[in-house]
Amino acid sequence: MLQSIEPYLRDLRARQQHFATGQHLFHRGDPVTHMHIVLAGSIHLVRYQSDGSGLILQRAGPGSILAEASLYSGIYHCDAVAFGAADTRVYAKVSLKKLLTRSSEFSDIWAHHLAQELQSTRLRAEILSLRTVAERLDAWMAWNAGSFPQKGEWKLVADQIGVSPEALYREIAKRRQ
């Protein structure tokens, strides 16, 4: 999706930022003044629960627009945390909003992007509504075209489908037998 948006952003002033593992880009309640596009690494949008656990709302990798719905908000509704070293390109929120009003083509592409993100979010919600680890894993696998995550990323899958890593590992072990 970034490929279709990027040509419109070329004339906007931007800066690059680097974030170390665990570094916050912003916190819940911070004013929204900038938008980030992930260039390298991974950044998670996390909403921390009252018990201290975190619910991952977005896993933004290279080419992702981070917290794009925040363009229409005064404050962030979650935290953004670098998951490993990450680089972003940062644009002023006001510049993007002006571009949306000036360019109907960009506005249409932006709306298409938001619609795709909404579809993905609904699918994640549907996966979380499933009752068993097996059902959630099957749905995750179908969503990801049957591909397995890279070595060391199963814990991320457990987070995505809302189960403990141990429960996911038990389910995977059952399937190997």
LOPA-882388 format. One record per atom (N, C-alpha, C, O, CB): x, y, z; residue in one letter. Coordinates in steps of 0.05 Angstrom, whole numbers, padded with zeros to 5 digits, always signed. Atoms other than C-alpha are relative to their C-alpha. Glycine has a CB too. Layout:
! residues N
XYZA/...
This chain:
! residues 177
+00016-00024+00000M/+00000+00000+00000M/+00017+00025+00000M/+00010+00045-00012M/-00019+00000+00024M/-00017-00023-00002L/+00057+00047+00015L/+00009+00010-00028L/+00012+00034-00032L/+00025-00006+00017L/-00009-00007+00027Q/+00078+00045-00058Q/-00020+00019-00014Q/-00012+00036-00029Q/+00003-00025-00018Q/+00020-00017+00013S/+00012+00078-00079S/-00002+00027+00015S/-00011+00047+00003S/-00027-00014+00000S/+00002-00025-00016I/+00016+00131-00023I/+00026+00016-00003I/+00025+00040-00004I/-00005-00007+00029I/-00026-00013-00001E/+00090+00146-00026E/+00004+00023-00021E/+00015+00044-00014E/+00021-00020-00004E/-00004-00022+00019P/+00090+00187-00091P/-00013+00027+00009P/-00002+00048+00003P/-00011-00007-00027P/+00013-00024-00009Y/+00042+00236-00058Y/+00015+00014+00023Y/+00011+00037+00028Y/-00029-00006+00008Y/-00014-00010-00024L/+00087+00244+00003L/+00027+00013-00007L/+00038+00026+00010L/+00004-00022+00019L/-00027-00009+00008R/+00150+00262-00036R/+00004+00030+00004R/+00026+00039+00011R/+00006-00007-00028R/-00002-00029-00003D/+00136+00337-00033D/-00003+00010+00028D/+00000+00033+00034D/-00020+00013-00018D/+00004-00008-00028L/+00122+00337+00041L/+00027-00002+00015L/+00043-00020+00010L/-00021-00018+00014L/-00024+00001-00017R/+00176+00353+00091R/-00002-00024+00019R/-00022-00029+00031R/+00004+00027+00016R/-00001+00024-00018A/+00197+00291+00131A/+00028-00002+00012A/+00047+00010+00003A/-00007-00026-00016A/-00026+00006-00012R/+00252+00269+00177R/+00000-00030+00008R/-00021-00042+00012R/+00005+00018+00025R/-00002+00028-00009Q/+00278+00200+00195Q/+00006-00001+00029Q/+00021+00016+00040Q/+00022-00015-00017Q/-00006+00004-00029Q/+00280+00174+00266Q/+00007-00029+00004Q/-00003-00047-00010Q/-00025+00008+00018Q/-00008+00027-00007H/+00313+00114+00296H/-00009-00005+00029H/-00007+00012+00046H/+00032-00004-00002H/+00009+00007-00026F/+00285+00077+00356F/+00013-00026+00009F/+00015-00045-00007F/-00031-00003+00001F/-00013+00024-00011A/+00321+00026+00400A/-00022-00019+00010A/-00045-00011+00015A/+00020+00007+00022A/+00018+00020-00010T/+00288-00038+00424T/-00013+00010+00026T/+00000+00019+00045T/+00014-00027+00006T/+00014-00008-00024G/+00234-00021+00475G/-00006+00029+00002G/-00020+00038+00020G/+00014-00009+00024G/+00004-00029-00001Q/+00236+00053+00461Q/-00028+00008-00009Q/-00038-00004-00029Q/+00021+00015-00017Q/+00027-00010+00008H/+00169+00089+00458H/+00002+00022-00021H/+00018+00040-00019H/-00016+00010+00025H/+00003-00022+00019L/+00150+00131+00398L/-00019+00021+00011L/-00015+00045+00008L/-00009-00010-00028L/+00020-00017-00014F/+00091+00159+00436F/-00014-00017+00021F/-00013-00041+00021F/-00020+00013-00020F/+00015+00012-00021H/+00048+00144+00496H/-00030+00007-00002H/-00037+00027-00014H/+00010+00009+00028H/+00029-00005-00001R/-00027+00139+00506R/-00004+00027+00013R/+00007+00033+00034R/-00015-00023+00015R/+00005-00026-00011G/-00053+00209+00517G/+00017+00023-00011G/+00011+00046-00008G/+00002+00000+00030G/-00017-00021+00013D/+00003+00245+00480D/-00015+00013-00023D/-00032+00000-00036D/+00026-00013-00011D/+00013-00013+00023P/-00020+00296+00429P/+00011-00011-00026P/+00034-00018-00029P/+00004+00031+00001P/-00008+00010+00026V/-00019+00272+00357V/+00010+00024-00017V/-00006+00042-00024V/-00023-00015-00015V/-00011-00022+00016T/+00028+00319+00319T/+00013-00010-00025T/+00018+00005-00044T/+00020+00016+00017T/-00015+00012+00022H/+00063+00271+00271H/-00011-00027-00007H/-00025-00040+00009H/+00030-00002+00006H/+00007+00027+00009M/+00050+00208+00231M/+00026-00014-00008M/+00044-00001-00020M/-00020+00000-00024M/-00024+00015+00006H/+00102+00153+00223H/-00005-00021-00021H/-00026-00034-00021H/+00010-00014+00026H/+00000+00023+00019I/+00116+00106+00165I/+00025-00016+00008I/+00047-00006+00009I/+00001+00010-00030I/-00021+00017-00008V/+00158+00047+00185V/+00018-00007-00024V/+00008-00016-00045V/-00010-00026+00013V/-00019+00006+00022L/+00221+00040+00142L/+00014-00027+00005L/+00019-00042-00014L/+00020+00023-00002L/-00014+00025-00008A/+00256-00017+00180A/-00008-00008+00028A/-00014+00009+00045A/+00031+00004-00003A/+00006+00010-00026G/+00242-00061+00239G/-00030-00003+00004G/-00045-00005-00015G/+00011+00019+00021G/+00028+00005-00006S/+00176-00070+00275S/-00008+00018+00024S/+00008+00021+00043S/-00005-00029+00006S/+00011-00017-00022I/+00134-00024+00319I/-00027-00010+00007I/-00044-00015-00011I/+00000+00030-00008I/+00026+00010-00009H/+00075-00047+00360H/-00015+00022+00013H/-00005+00038+00029H/+00004-00024+00020H/+00018-00016-00015L/+00016-00007+00381L/-00012-00017+00022L/-00023-00038+00017L/-00023+00012-00019L/+00007+00015-00023V/+00000-00030+00451V/-00019+00016+00017V/-00014+00039+00023V/+00025-00009+00016V/+00017-00012-00020R/-00058-00015+00497R/+00004-00017+00025R/-00003-00041+00025R/-00030+00001-00009R/-00005+00014-00025Y/-00039-00033+00568Y/-00026-00001+00016Y/-00040+00018+00019Y/+00022+00014+00017Y/+00024+00005-00016Q/-00094-00063+00611Q/+00005+00006+00029Q/+00028+00011+00037Q/-00009-00030-00004Q/-00002-00008-00028S/-00108-00049+00684S/+00018-00020+00016S/+00030-00013+00036S/-00027+00000+00013S/-00017+00019-00013D/-00071-00113+00703D/+00029+00001-00009D/+00046-00015-00001D/-00010-00028-00004D/-00027-00003+00009G/-00008-00089+00667G/+00006-00015-00026G/+00026-00010-00039G/+00019-00009+00020G/-00005+00015+00025S/-00015-00137+00608S/-00006+00019-00024S/-00021+00038-00022S/-00018-00025-00002S/+00003-00017+00024G/-00011-00108+00538G/-00016-00015-00021G/-00012-00039-00026G/+00027+00008-00010G/+00015+00010+00022L/-00059-00118+00481L/+00011+00013-00025L/+00010+00038-00028L/-00031+00005+00002L/-00012-00011+00024I/-00025-00110+00414I/-00021+00006-00021I/-00036-00012-00029I/+00022-00019-00012I/+00021-00009+00018L/-00069-00070+00367L/+00010+00001-00029L/-00005-00003-00048L/-00010+00028+00007L/-00012+00000+00027Q/-00021-00065+00308Q/+00029-00008+00002Q/+00043-00001+00021Q/-00002+00029-00013Q/-00028+00007+00003R/+00045-00096+00288R/+00009+00013-00027R/+00003+00002-00048R/+00005-00031+00000R/-00008-00015+00024A/+00074-00046+00239A/+00028-00007-00008A/+00047-00002+00007A/-00003+00030+00004A/-00026+00006+00011G/+00131-00070+00196G/+00007+00019-00023G/-00008+00038-00027G/+00001-00029-00010G/-00008-00018+00022P/+00168-00038+00137P/-00023+00005-00020P/-00036-00014-00029P/+00024-00012-00014P/+00021-00008+00019G/+00120+00000+00092G/-00027+00006+00014G/-00045+00015+00000G/-00004-00022-00020G/+00025-00005-00014S/+00066+00006+00146S/-00002+00028+00009S/+00017+00041+00016S/-00003-00019+00024S/+00006-00026-00012I/+00033+00070+00167I/-00008-00006+00028I/-00027-00021+00033I/-00022+00016-00017I/+00005+00006-00028L/+00033+00071+00242L/-00023+00018+00010L/-00023+00042+00007L/+00026+00006+00017L/+00022-00014-00013A/-00032+00090+00278A/-00013+00020-00019A/-00018+00043-00011A/+00010+00014+00025A/+00011-00019+00020E/-00063+00120+00215E/-00026+00012+00008E/-00032+00034+00000E/-00003-00015-00026E/+00026-00011-00009A/-00130+00130+00249A/+00005+00024+00018A/-00013+00041+00022A/-00016-00021+00015A/-00007-00022-00017S/-00094+00179+00295S/+00001+00027-00015S/+00000+00048-00003S/+00027-00004+00014S/+00001-00025+00016L/-00093+00229+00238L/-00026+00015+00006L/-00027+00040+00002L/+00001-00007-00031L/+00025-00012-00006Y/-00165+00242+00259Y/-00006+00004+00030Y/-00029+00007+00038Y/-00022-00016-00013Y/+00003-00002-00029S/-00153+00246+00333S/+00019+00021+00012S/+00040+00027+00000S/+00006-00027+00014S/-00017-00020-00013G/-00124+00298+00380G/+00022-00013+00017G/+00044-00002+00020G/-00016+00018+00018G/-00019+00015-00016I/-00089+00246+00424I/+00002-00029-00008I/-00016-00040-00021I/-00008+00002+00030I/-00004+00029+00005Y/-00061+00176+00418Y/-00016-00016+00020Y/-00018-00008+00044Y/+00030-00008+00000Y/+00017+00017-00018H/-00105+00121+00447H/+00015-00025+00008H/+00003-00044+00020H/-00025-00007-00014H/-00017+00023-00007C/-00047+00072+00457C/+00029+00009+00000C/+00035+00032-00006C/-00005-00025-00019C/-00028-00005+00001D/+00028+00068+00463D/+00012-00013-00026D/+00001-00032-00036D/+00015-00012+00025D/-00014+00012+00022A/+00076+00055+00405A/+00028-00007+00010A/+00043+00011+00021A/+00002+00019-00025A/-00025+00010-00011V/+00137+00013+00423V/+00016-00014-00021V/+00005-00031-00036V/-00005-00019+00025V/-00017+00014+00019A/+00196-00009+00380A/+00005-00028+00009A/+00013-00033+00032A/+00027+00016-00003A/-00004+00028-00005F/+00200-00084+00377F/+00026-00007-00015F/+00025-00016-00038F/-00025-00019-00009F/-00026+00001+00014G/+00274-00089+00360G/+00006+00028-00010G/-00011+00046-00008G/+00000-00021-00023G/-00007-00026+00011A/+00311-00031+00328A/-00019+00006-00023A/-00026-00011-00039A/+00030+00001-00009A/+00018-00007+00021A/+00266+00008+00281A/+00006+00028-00009A/+00015+00045+00006A/-00030-00002+00010A/-00003-00026+00012D/+00269+00067+00234D/-00027+00009-00012D/-00041-00008-00024D/+00022+00001-00022D/+00024-00011+00012T/+00211+00112+00213T/+00006+00025-00015T/+00026+00039-00011T/-00022+00005+00022T/+00000-00026+00013R/+00198+00170+00167R/-00024+00014+00012R/-00046+00003+00014R/-00002-00002-00032R/+00020-00014-00015V/+00159+00223+00204V/-00010+00024-00016V/+00006+00040-00026V/+00012+00009+00027V/+00013-00022+00013Y/+00110+00272+00173Y/-00017+00016+00019Y/-00029+00004+00038Y/-00017-00010-00024Y/+00017-00017-00017A/+00074+00330+00206A/-00030-00007-00006A/-00037-00009-00030A/+00005+00030-00005A/+00029+00006+00003K/+00000+00313+00217K/-00014+00021-00017K/-00030+00014-00034K/-00013-00003+00027K/+00013-00021+00015V/-00021+00380+00190V/+00006-00001-00030V/-00011+00006-00046V/+00009+00028+00012V/-00007+00002+00028S/+00016+00368+00125S/-00016-00022-00014S/-00026-00018-00036S/+00030-00006-00003S/+00016+00022+00011L/-00020+00302+00113L/-00029+00008-00002L/-00042+00001-00022L/+00003-00025+00017L/+00029-00009+00001K/-00088+00333+00129K/-00004+00019-00023K/-00024+00018-00037K/-00008+00012+00027K/+00002-00019+00023K/-00074+00389+00079K/+00001-00015-00026K/-00014-00009-00045K/+00023+00021+00001K/-00002+00016+00025L/-00054+00338+00026L/-00027-00014-00005L/-00035-00016-00028L/+00023-00021+00003L/+00026+00014+00003L/-00119+00300+00038L/-00021+00019-00012L/-00038+00011-00028L/-00010-00011+00026L/+00020-00020+00010T/-00160+00364+00024T/+00008+00010-00028T/-00010+00017-00043T/-00002+00023+00019T/-00009-00010+00026R/-00118+00385-00036R/-00002-00021-00023R/-00006-00014-00046R/+00029+00009+00002R/-00002+00020+00021S/-00114+00318-00073S/-00022-00021+00004S/-00021-00037+00023S/+00028-00014+00001S/+00021+00020-00001S/-00176+00277-00086S/+00011-00028-00006S/+00001-00048+00005S/-00023+00007-00020S/-00012+00026+00006E/-00132+00221-00114E/+00013-00011+00025E/+00009-00035+00032E/+00022+00003-00022E/-00012+00009-00025F/-00092+00217-00050F/-00021-00007+00021F/-00019-00026+00035F/+00019+00022+00012F/+00022+00004-00019S/-00156+00222-00009S/-00012-00028-00005S/-00018-00043+00013S/-00021+00022-00002S/+00012+00025+00007D/-00184+00162-00047D/+00019-00024+00007D/+00010-00044+00018D/-00006-00001-00030D/-00019+00021-00007I/-00120+00121-00038I/+00001-00004+00030I/+00003-00026+00040I/+00029+00007-00011I/+00000+00001-00029W/-00119+00139+00036W/-00025-00015+00011W/-00023-00032+00029W/+00002+00028+00012W/+00025+00014-00009A/-00192+00116+00044A/+00002-00030-00006A/-00007-00046+00010A/-00024+00013-00015A/-00004+00028+00007H/-00175+00051+00008H/+00018-00014+00021H/+00012-00036+00029H/+00011-00003-00028H/-00018+00011-00020H/-00118+00039+00056H/-00014-00004+00027H/-00012-00025+00040H/+00024+00019+00004H/+00015+00002-00026L/-00162+00053+00117L/-00020-00023-00001L/-00024-00037+00018L/-00014+00026+00006L/+00020+00022+00003A/-00215+00004+00090A/+00014-00027+00002A/+00004-00045+00015A/-00014+00002-00028A/-00015+00025-00003Q/-00162-00051+00083Q/+00008-00005+00029Q/+00006-00028+00038Q/+00025+00001-00018Q/-00008+00003-00028E/-00138-00038+00154E/-00025-00008+00017E/-00022-00025+00035E/+00012+00026+00011E/+00024+00008-00014L/-00210-00043+00179L/-00007-00029-00005L/-00015-00043+00014L/-00024+00018-00010L/+00005+00029+00006Q/-00219-00110+00144Q/+00019-00018+00016Q/+00010-00038+00027Q/+00003-00005-00030Q/-00019+00015-00015S/-00156-00136+00176S/-00006+00000+00030S/-00004-00021+00044S/+00029+00011-00004S/+00007-00002-00028T/-00177-00111+00244T/-00025-00017+00007T/-00025-00030+00028T/-00006+00029+00008T/+00024+00017-00005R/-00245-00145+00238R/+00008-00030+00000R/-00003-00046+00015R/-00021+00005-00021R/-00009+00028+00001L/-00210-00210+00219L/+00014-00008+00026L/+00009-00029+00037L/+00018-00005-00024L/-00014+00005-00026R/-00165-00205+00281R/-00021-00003+00022R/-00018-00021+00039R/+00020+00022+00006R/+00021+00002-00021A/-00227-00193+00324A/-00015-00027-00003A/-00021-00039+00018A/-00020+00024-00003A/+00014+00025+00004E/-00261-00254+00293E/+00018-00023+00011E/+00007-00041+00023E/-00006-00005-00030E/-00018+00021-00011I/-00200-00297+00309I/-00001+00000+00030I/-00002-00022+00042I/+00030+00005-00010I/+00001-00001-00029L/-00201-00273+00381L/-00026-00009+00011L/-00027-00017+00035L/+00005+00029+00009L/+00026+00009-00009S/-00274-00292+00386S/-00002-00031+00000S/-00020-00042+00013S/-00023+00012-00016S/+00001+00029+00000L/-00259-00365+00372L/+00007-00012+00027L/+00023+00000+00042L/+00019-00011-00022L/-00002+00010-00027R/-00261-00410+00432R/+00025-00016+00006R/+00035-00014+00029R/-00024-00018+00006R/-00022+00017-00007T/-00203-00458+00426T/+00026+00010-00014T/+00025+00024-00033T/-00006-00029-00009T/-00026-00007+00012V/-00129-00450+00412V/+00002-00012-00028V/+00012+00001-00046V/+00023-00011+00018V/+00000+00013+00026A/-00137-00499+00354A/-00015+00017-00021A/-00005+00021-00043A/-00011-00028+00001A/+00016-00016+00018E/-00192-00457+00322E/+00015+00027-00007E/+00015+00035-00030E/-00027+00006+00012E/-00014-00025+00004R/-00152-00393+00331R/+00025-00004-00018R/+00030+00012-00035R/+00008+00013+00027R/-00024+00006+00016L/-00089-00424+00302L/-00008-00006-00029L/+00005+00004-00047L/+00016-00023+00012L/+00010+00006+00027D/-00128-00452+00243D/-00007+00026-00015D/+00000+00029-00039D/-00024-00019+00000D/+00008-00025+00012A/-00157-00383+00229A/+00024+00018-00007A/+00025+00030-00028A/-00020+00016+00018A/-00025-00016+00005W/-00089-00349+00236W/+00014-00011-00024W/+00024+00004-00041W/+00018-00001+00025W/-00014+00013+00022M/-00059-00400+00188M/-00015+00007-00027M/-00002+00012-00047M/+00001-00031+00004M/+00016-00006+00024A/-00116-00388+00137A/+00005+00029-00008A/+00008+00035-00032A/-00030-00005+00005A/-00004-00028+00005W/-00106-00313+00143W/+00028+00005-00012W/+00031+00023-00028W/-00003+00017+00026W/-00027-00003+00009N/-00032-00321+00130N/+00007-00020-00022N/+00031-00028-00025N/+00020-00003+00023N/-00004+00017+00023A/-00041-00367+00070A/+00015-00026+00007A/+00030-00036-00009A/+00015+00014-00022A/-00013+00025-00008G/-00018-00428+00109G/+00029+00001+00007G/+00042-00019+00013G/-00004-00020-00021G/-00028-00003-00006S/+00051-00400+00121S/+00005+00001+00030S/-00010+00013+00045S/+00012+00025-00014S/-00008-00001-00028F/+00087-00409+00187F/+00017+00024+00005F/+00031+00034-00014F/+00015-00026+00008F/-00018-00022-00006P/+00122-00352+00222P/+00029-00008+00000P/+00035-00032+00001P/-00007+00013+00027P/-00028+00006-00001Q/+00197-00347+00221Q/+00008-00010+00028Q/-00006-00006+00048Q/+00017+00025-00007Q/-00009+00012-00025K/+00236-00383+00275K/+00003+00023+00021K/+00013+00044+00016K/+00028-00014-00004K/-00001-00019-00021G/+00230-00347+00341G/-00024+00019+00002G/-00025+00036+00020G/+00024+00016-00002G/+00022-00019+00001E/+00165-00311+00323E/-00027-00013+00009E/-00048+00000+00007E/-00004+00011-00027E/+00025+00012-00009W/+00114-00361+00351W/-00012+00014+00024W/-00037+00015+00026W/+00006-00029+00008W/+00011-00015-00022K/+00107-00319+00414K/-00017+00023-00010K/-00037+00030+00002K/+00023+00011+00019K/+00016-00021+00012L/+00083-00263+00369L/-00027-00010-00010L/-00047+00004-00008L/+00016+00013-00023L/+00025+00012+00009V/+00031-00309+00339V/-00018-00004+00025V/-00042+00001+00023V/+00005-00027-00014V/+00016+00004-00024A/+00008-00327+00410A/-00012+00027+00008A/-00036+00027+00016A/+00018-00011+00023A/+00011-00027-00006D/+00000-00252+00424D/-00022+00007-00019D/-00043+00018-00010D/+00022+00021+00000D/+00020-00008+00020Q/-00038-00242+00359Q/-00026-00015+00004Q/-00048-00003+00000Q/+00011-00005-00027Q/+00024+00016-00003I/-00087-00298+00373I/-00011-00001+00028I/-00031-00014+00034I/+00004-00028-00011I/+00011-00003-00028G/-00095-00282+00447G/+00002-00025+00017G/-00016-00030+00032G/-00027+00009-00002G/-00004+00024-00017V/-00067-00345+00478V/+00028+00002+00012V/+00045+00017+00002V/-00004-00027-00017V/-00027+00001-00012S/-00007-00360+00522S/+00019-00014-00019S/+00010-00032-00034S/+00000-00013+00028S/-00020+00015+00016P/+00057-00382+00487P/-00001-00030+00006P/+00002-00047-00012P/+00028+00011+00004P/+00000+00028-00008E/+00053-00447+00526E/-00024-00015-00013E/-00021-00037-00023E/-00001-00003+00030E/+00024+00012+00012A/-00018-00462+00501A/+00004-00004-00030A/-00003-00024-00041A/-00025+00016+00005A/-00006+00002+00028L/+00004-00448+00430L/+00020-00023-00006L/+00017-00038-00024L/+00010+00026-00011L/-00020+00021+00003Y/+00065-00493+00437Y/-00012-00028+00003Y/-00004-00046-00011Y/+00024+00004+00019Y/+00013+00026-00003R/+00022-00550+00463R/-00016-00007-00024R/-00016-00030-00033R/-00019+00001+00026R/+00016+00005+00024E/-00025-00542+00403E/+00018-00008-00023E/+00012-00026-00039E/-00017+00024-00007E/-00019+00006+00022I/+00034-00543+00355I/+00012-00028+00004I/+00015-00043-00015I/+00023+00021-00001I/-00011+00027-00006A/+00063-00605+00390A/-00021-00021-00007A/-00013-00042-00018A/+00008-00002+00030A/+00022+00019+00007K/-00005-00641+00382K/+00000-00004-00031K/-00004-00027-00040K/-00027+00010+00009K/+00002+00002+00029R/-00004-00626+00307R/+00024-00014-00012R/+00022-00025-00033R/-00002+00028-00012R/-00024+00013+00010R/+00066-00653+00299R/-00001-00030+00004R/+00013-00045-00010R/+00025+00011+00013R/+00002+00028-00007Q/+00046-00720+00328Q/-00016-00013-00021Q/-00021-00038-00020Q/-00012-00006+00027Q/
